[in-house]
Amino acid sequence: MPLYPRHATPQIEAALDDTPVVVIVGPRQSGKSTLAERIAAEKGAHMVSLDDAGPRAAANADPTGFIEERDLPLFIDEFQKAPALLDAIKSRVDRGRRGGRHPAGMFLLTGSANVFSTLRISESLTGRAERVQLWTLSQGELRGHRESFLSGMLAGRVPQIADQPVGRAPIAEAVVRGGYPEMVARPSGERRARWLRSYLEMTLERDVMDVTDRARQLEELPRLLRAAAARIGGIVDLTSIGGAIEMKRDSVRRYLRLLELLFLVRTAPAWGRNLTQQTIKKPKLWIPDSGLACQLTGCGEDRFIADDAQMAGSLFENFVASEIVKQASWLERTIELHHFRTPGGREVDIVGEADDGSVVGVEVKLGATPRASDFSGLAHLRDTLGARFKAGVVVCTGAETLPFGERLWAVPVAALWS
């Protein structure tokens, strides 16, 4: 399997140069261990995996001894399987800081669950650690170059491209394949589907207990995940999801949170700050990897190309959203991703707000011919926010970049990684 360049690498290396603990978090099988092993080898770090039964048992039995007896720097893979290690790591870091010293690069950790967000973790290493998010492979990583679409939008520009293949067929393979390295390495849709089925079973069986003490979810989470996937790109309606699988509203909320901690779903909060018009406050739901979304909804390439139903459009939006999420994770400046919708029907699928208040908007349409009406939500944000609004695009399956007014463009989907 080829080693793809990961755009998070500079961020991790920079953090190791000035921060005691660096934590790489992301979905299982997204490439965290491979990337961390490569960096750890370059740094001369000692490596241990808590996926292995022996080290895991030792770490849980005596976390202080486990940390104190090892040379630094130390790379610990799947650290969430022994959460008590964080207290021991904190103690060792604090000793290293005595006398005004500034130790860096002591620990490199990877985790397949966002345990920092759970009550099971008593020490968050505040001020001692930097977290780096690693999602599955982006389209730019698969093609060997770093994308600049999101950073360009924040600067008020979009790629000016032409002569792109038109329609669903040229993008179908990328949407259905997704970005798991193991998925990319498999040549056929059947082999990819089989791997994804096994991946889901193993992830839910092995990793749920890292974020909860309740075992009941093991049989209910797969049903909930499929029900959520059937609603990707839509507003999270707990009652509707619960009704489809005969689950109580509170249970749906709790179990969706578990799936989010395992990086199997991602919610985008509603955005509407500083706007006088009433907005819908419920979050939107995405599946972080498009290949996983297609597997959960039973959509292969042929169905994606031919399906007249709403699902193909939702999967395309999810694909675009996942690429934007990945680009935001390695952007040098902080950007929060939301969605925007009003009761009157104005909406923008993805709204990004940077730390300086700059705002960009992305609307997604599966069709090849953009219409002026597709820009109503974007135009509303532009007119309301003024100079804060830097750029708005409708991502479609057309052939070229087209202007649709001040700071508004229609762009082919390839603009995301061109």
N, C-alpha and C positions, 0 to 999 in steps of 0.2 A: 504494500500500500504506500503510495507516495506521501512524502512529508510536505504539507502545504505551508506556505508562509502565513503566520498568524499576526494580524495587525495589532493585537494586544501586547506583542512581545516588547516593544519599546517602553510601554507603560509599566510592565512588570519589572524590566531591568532598571528603569529610573527609580521605581519604588524601592527596590533592593539596595540602591545606592544611598538612600537616606532614611529608611524606615526599618525598624527592627523586625517586624512581621509582615509578610505579604501573603494574602489569601486569595487564591484563584477559585472562584465559584462558578458553577454552571451545570447544565444538564449532564447526566451520566452519558459517557461515550461522545462527548463533544470535542474531545482532544485535550482536556486539561492535563492528564497525566503525561501524555506524550510531550506537550510543550514544557511542562514543569521539569521533566526528566532531562530534556535538552538544556534548559537553563541551569538546572542544578549541576549537571556534569561540567558545564563551563565554569561554574563558580566553585567547583570542588566540594560540593555538598554531599553529606551522607544521606542516603535515601531509605525510607521504610514505608511500606504500604499497609494500612489498616484493613484493607480488603482481605489480607492474609490472616488466618485464624490465630496463629501464634502471636504475632505482634499485637493484634487487636486485644487478645486476652491479657497480655502483659500490660498494655497501656491502661486498660480498665481496672486491673487489679492494683497497680501501683503507678499512677500517673506521674507523681513527683520523681520517683526513681527512674521511670522511663525517660523523662526529659533530662534529669541531672546527669545520668550516666553516659549520655551521648555527646560526641563532639559536634561542634558547630562549624559552619552552617548546617542545618538539618532540614531536609525535605520530607514532609509527612503527607502521604497520599490518602484521601478520604478521611480526613481528621475528624469528621462529624461522628464517626463510629466510636470515638472515645472523647466525648465532650469535656470530661474533667481535665483533659490535657491543657485546656486553655488557662486554667488557674496556675498550673505548673509553669506554663510558658510565660505567663505574666510575671511570676516571681523571678524567673531567670532573666527576663528582660530588665526588670527593675533593678536587679543587682548589677547588671551591666551598665546601668545609667548612673550609678553612684559616682560621686565626685565630679559631676557635671559632664560626664562622658556622653557621647551620642552614638551608641552602637547601631549598626545598620546591617540588614541582610542576615539576621540570625536564623530566622525560620521562614521557610516557604511552605505554605499549606495549600492543599486542594480539597474541595468539598462538592459533593453532588446534591447537597441540600442546603438551603439557606438557613442554617441553624442559628445564625445571629438574630433571626426574627422570632425565635421560639423562646418560650419561658424555660426550656430545659437548659439553656445556656446562662450560667450565672455571671460570666465575665466576658464582656464584649471587646476587651483589649482596646478600649477607647484611648486614642492618642498614641497607641503603640503599633497599630496595624493599618494597612491599606488594603481594601478589597478591590479586586479586578474581576469584572464579569467576562466570562468567555462563553459565547453562544456557539452554535454549530457553524460550519463554514459558510461564509458569505459568498456571493457570486464573484466578488472581486478576488477573494482568497482562492477560490477555485480557478480563477483565470490568471492568478499570479500578479495582481497589481492592487494598489490601495485605492479604494473609492474616495471621492471627494464631493459626492452629490449633496450630502447634508451640510457639510461645511461651506460649500459654494452657495447654497440657498441662504444661509445665514449672512453671507456677504452680498446677497442680492443678485446672484447670477445662477443660471442653470445651463446645462450642456446644450450647445447648439448642434444637433446631429440630424442626419438625413439618411435616406435610403435604407431604413431598417425594414426587416421582413414584417409583414402586416398580419394581424389576426392572432388567434389563440395557438395555432399549431406550432409556431416557432418557439413559444415560451412554455409549452406544455411539459416537456421533459424536465426542465429546470424546476417548475412548480411541483411536480409529482416526486422528483428525486429528493429534494430538500438538501440539507447540508451536513448530516451526520457522516463523518469520514467513512465509516463502515458501509453506509448506504451508497455513497458515491463509488466505492470500490466494486460494488456488485453490478454485473452487466445487464441483468434483466429485471423487469418489474416484479416477476414472481419471487425471485430471490430477495429483492428488497422488501417486499411485503412480508415474507417469512421472517426475515431478520427483525423487522419492526414489531411483529407480533411477539417474538421472544423477548425483545427489548422491553416492551411494555410490561409483560408478565414479570420479568426479573426486577425491573425498577420498582414496581409496586410491591412486590414481595420482599425485596431486600432493603429498600430505602425508606419505606413508610415508617418503620419503627425507629428511625433516626430522628423523627420529628414529632412523634406522638407515642403515648403508652397504650393507646386503644387499638386493639387488633381487629375490631369489627370492620374497619374500613377496607380491609383487604378484599372483601368480596363486593363491596359497594362502590369503591373508587373506579374500577373499570367502567361500570355503567354510567357513572356520573361524567367521566371523561368523554365518553362517546356522546352523551347528551349535550355536553358543553361544546364539543366539536361541531355538532349539527347547528350550532348557533354562532359560529365564529363571525366576527365582524358586526355582531349585533349587540344591543344593550343587554347587560346582564339582568335577567328577570328570574329571580330565585324561585318565585312561585311557579312559573312556567316550566323551568327545568325540573323542579321537584314533582310537578304533576306528571311529567313524561315518564318518570322512573319510580313513582310512588315513594317519594322521599320528602320528609318534612323540610320546611323552608330553612330552619336553623341548621339542620344537618347539611343542607346544600351549601349554605354559607361556610360552615366549618370545613367541609370536605374540599370545597373549591380552594380554600386557603391552603390546605395540605398539598393539593396539586400545584399550586403556585410556588410553595416552598420547595417542591421537587423540580421546578422549572418546566413543568409539563403544560401549564397554561400561563398566560400573562394578561393582567387586566390593565386597561388604560383609563385612568380617572377622567371624569368630565372636566372640561376647561371652560371658564367663563368669568375669570377675574377681571375687574375693571370694566365689565360690560353692563349696561343698564338693562338690556333685554333679558327676560327670564330664559334660563337654559335648563336642559335636562341634566340632572345631577348624577344619574347612575353611571357606573363604569361600563366600558366596552371590553369584549373578551377576544383575545387572539391565542392561537397555538404558536409557540415560538419557532417551530420548525415546520415549513410547508409540507415536507414529505410525511411527517407525522400526522398533520392535519388531513392530508389526502388518504392516508391509511385508515384513520379513524372514521372517515366519511365514506369509505369504499369507492374513492374516485381515482381511476387510473387515467392514463393519457388520453385514451379514446373517449372516455366519458367527459373529461374536461373539455375536449375539443368540440364534442357534439352536443353536450347537455344544454338544453334551453332553459333549464331551471335556474333558480337563484343561487344554487350551491356553487356553480362555477365562478360566478362573480364574487361570492364570499371567499372562496379559496384564493382567487387572484388578489383580492384586497389583503388577505392574510399573508400572502407571499410578499407583497410590497411592504406591509407593516413589519414583517420579520426582518427584511433587509434594512429598513430604517432603524429598527431597534438595535441591530448589530452595529451599524455605523455610529449610532449615538454612544455605544458602549466604549468605543476607543477614541472618540472625539476629545481633543485637548480641553475644550471648554465644556462645562456641565450643561446639559440640555434635558429637560423633562418632557416626556411625550404624553399627550392627552388626546381626547377627541372632543368635538364641539357639535352640539345639536340643540335646536330650539323646538318648543312645541309647535311652532308654525311651519317647520319643515326645513329650515336652513340647517345645513350640516357640513362638517369637514371631517373626513375620516381620521386624519392624523394632524394634530397641532403640536408643534415643538416650540417650547419657550426656553431660551438660553438664560444663563445666569445674569446677563446684563439687561434682561427684559425684551430682547429681540424675539420676534415671533415669526414662524414660517408655517405654511399649511400645505397639506397633501391630500387631495381627493383622488380616489381610485375608480376608474371605469374600465370594464372589460372590453368595451367596444373599440373599434379602430378609428371612429370618426367623432371627435369631441364636439360638443355643442355649447353655445353660449350659456345655456341654462345650467350646465355642469359647474359653472364658476360662481353661482349665486352665493354660496356660503363663503367662499374665499374672498369674493368682492366685499361682502359684508364685513369680514374681519379687517380687510385693508382699509375700508372707509372709516371703520370705527377706531382702529388703532393708529392710523396715520403713519408716522415715520417708524414706529415700532415694528410694523409689519414689513418684513424684508422681501419675501417672495412667496408666491402661491402657485402650485402646479396641479394639473390633472394628469395623472399617470394613466396611460392608455396603451392599446396595442397598435397604434398608428405608426406611420413611417418616419415622421420628422417632428422637430420642435416647431411649435407655432405660437406666436404671440396672441393673447386674448385680452389685451388691455394693460394698463399700467401695473407692472410687477406681477403679471399673471401670464402663465404659459401652459400649453399642452405639451407633454413630452412622451416619447416612446418609453416603454418600460426599461429598455437598455440604457437609458440615461442614468439609471440608478448606479450602474457600475462602469459606464463608458469613461 
